[in-house]
Amino acid sequence: GLLMHYQDPNPHNRIQIIPQALNYGNQGINFLIGVLKNDDSLEVQSVAYKLILSKDKQLAKTLGSSPAMFLTLQSLLQSQNFKEADRETATLVLAVANRQAEGYLRKVDAENFPRRELHTVDQLWLKYSGYRFGMSIQYQVYKSLIKKEQDDDGFWCSFAEKVGWKQVGKKWLYYDQLNFSLSAPVGHLPWGGFGWFELGGGGGVLFSLLSGFLQSTI
């Protein structure tokens, strides 16, 4: 009965149904893990995570961050407030990587960034921008340029020109000069401001983060 009722297309109804899973022991926990991984509603995922946490904190810890932490980003993107969504993305990425105090990512943080959280942020950007913005879109741009031989700085500049962070042959744009609307170039957002500019080495930190889309462990 639980599985049948869970198929309800209304997420609010699914939220009412899934607490029943706690009556089914390990089978119910496995069901909730499936909901957490596969449901298309962050709200439903958040309830599933909370229910798992109430039964087994250690297990919940292995499942990554609570989906509830992404609800603010979802709300900002739904209302197409792309500038605030970009800032929220930076906040989330630093929180997930436990780098809030430092305010930037190192290359090692980007390389070890959890794939599920990366995927969640990306899916929200894709969904609410009509597939114009998102880290996986930036990864496609990265991939399209990587075949061309050039040094790191040249590659970074080519990438930035392609996504509109730098005018061709001219200066880099300041943050407030970015285009926080759907008329921006494909891959323009999220810019994020996670600190790759301060760290040297061109776009090494960003590209390490984007390489997460090579490793499909989601």
N, C-alpha and C positions, 0 to 999 in steps of 0.2 A: 504493500500500500504506500509506503514512504516514497519509494522510487517513482511510482506512478504519479503521485501528487507533486513530486519535485519537478516534473516536466512542465508545470504551470509556467506560461510565458511571462507572467507578471512577477517581477522580482520581489515585490512586497509580500505576495502570497508564498513565495519560496522561503522567505525569511521566517514566516509563521510556521512553516512545515519542518525545516531542518533541525530544530531542537529535539524533535522526536528521535533523532539518530542516537542520542545518548542512552536510549532504552535498549540498544542493540549491541552493547559491549564493543569488542574489537571490530566487529563488522560495521557497526555504526561509525566508529572513528575512521575506518578506511573510507567509508562513504563521505564523511566530512572532508577528508584529505582530497578526495576527488572533486568535491564542490570547490574547495579552496583553489585547486589547480585549474579547473575547467569552466567554472561558471563565468558568464560574461558580465556579471554585475559586481562591481567593487563592494557594494553594500552587502550583497549576499556572501561574498568571500570574507568580508570582515566579520560577519556573524559566525561563519564556519570556523574561522581562526579563533575567535573568542571562546567558542564551545570546546574546541580542541584544547586550548589553554586551560580551561576550567578543569579538564580531566587529566592532562599530562603536560606539565610545563616544559619538561625536557624535550618531548616530541615537538611541541610548538616551536621551540627554539631552533630545531633543525629545519623547520619549514620556512625560515626567513622572517622578514619583517611583516608586521600586521598590515593587511591591505588598507586598514583604516587610515594609515598615514598618507595615502595617496588621494584621499577624498577631496582635500582642498584643491589640489592640482586639477582633479577632474572638474570641479565646480568652476574654476577659473577658465579652463579650456572650453567648457560648455557655453560659457557666456562670451567666448572669444576675447577674453582679456589676456592677450598673448604676452604683454609685457610683465604683468604680475605672475602669469603662469611660468614665464621664463625664470623669474626670480625664485619662485617656489620650487622649480626644478633644481636650481642650484642648491637651495636649502635641503631638499630631499637627498640629493646625491651626496652632499657632505655628511648628512646624518647617517645614511646607510653605510658610508665608508668610515664613520666615526672620526671625521676630520673637521667638525664644526669649529673647534677652538683655533685651528690653524687657518681655516678659511680657504684652503685650496687642496687639490689632489696632487699627490706625487705619482710618478709613472707606475710605481709598484701598487698603489691604491687602485689605479685604473685597471691594471692587469688582473687584479684579484677581485674586481667589483662583482658582486653577486648577479648572476645572469637573470634570475627571476625578477629582481627589482628593476634591472635595466630594461627588461622586456615590458614590465608593467608601465613604466614611464613612457617608453616608446609607443606602446599601443594606444595610450591616451592621446598623445600628440598626433598620431596617425588618424585616429578616429575623428577627432574634432577639427582637424585641418583639411579633411578630405585628401589625406595622403600627400600633402605638400610639405609638412614639417615632421620631424622625428629623427632620432639618432640612426635608425635603419636607413632612412632616406639619405642622411649624410654619409652613411657607410657606402651606399650605392655610388655617390659622387666620388668618394675616396677610391673605390674600386675602379671607377672609370678612368681615373687619372694615374693610377699606380703603374700602369704599363709604360708610361712615358718616363724615360730616364732623365732624372735631374737630381740635384742635391736636396737635402732636407728642407732648406730654407725656400728653395724654388718651388718645391712640391707644396709646402705649406701656403705659400703665396698663391699658387694656382688654385688650390682648394678654396682659399678665402675669397678669391675673385669669383669663383664659380657659384658659391653660396651667397655672395653679396656682402661679405664682411669687409671687403677691400675693393676700392675702385680699381679697375684694370690699369696697371702701370702707375697708380697714384697711392695716396695714403690710406691707411686703415681707418675705418669708421669708428668714431666714439660710440659708446653704448647707446646714448640718446639719439644717435643718428641712424640706428638700425630701424628696419621697417617691421613694426609689430602688427602687421595685417596680412590678410590672405593674398595681397598683391605682391608680397615679397618673393624673391627668387626661391625656387624649390630647394629645401634644405637649409634655409636661412635661420630657422629656429629648431631646437633650442640653442641659443648661444651659451647660456648657462653661467658664464663667468666663474668656472670652477678653479681658475688660477693657472691655466696653461700658459698665459702670456708671461707671468712672473718667473716661470721655471726654466726658461731657455729651451733650446733644442727644438725650436719650431713648434709644430703641433703634436709632438710626441705623446703628451698625456691624453689629448683628445683621441688620437688615432689608436692608442692602447685601449681606451674605453670602447671605441667603435669596433675594435677587433673582437669584442664579445659576441658580435653577430656572426662571427665565423664558427663559434663554438656553440652548437645548438644543444645545450644541456637544459633547456627550459622545460 
